[in-house]
Amino acid sequence: MSKVCQITGKTALSGNNVSHSKRRTKRKFDVNLFTRKFYWAEQDCWISLNISAAGLRVINKIGLDAALKNAAEKGYLNA
């Protein structure tokens, strides 16, 4: 699975390592991803999601069902 949040759609960003002499080399800023299992009461089942810390805050704020519905509308959730 690629490093993409299934709720917010966040992906890795690219940037630079900057040394003391100001020499720049490319680097990647990865997403803070982890796998969590949630109980989906509407479907009466457990689901496993790869979500970022921001995605977890979204679920805590608006609820799992609304977050899954928004992610499906935007195409982040590949089910």
Secondary structure, DSSP 8 states (H G I E B T S, - for coil): --S--TTT----EEEEEE-TT--EEEEEE---EEEEEEEETTTTEEEEEEEEHHHHHHHHHH-HHHHHHHHHHHT----
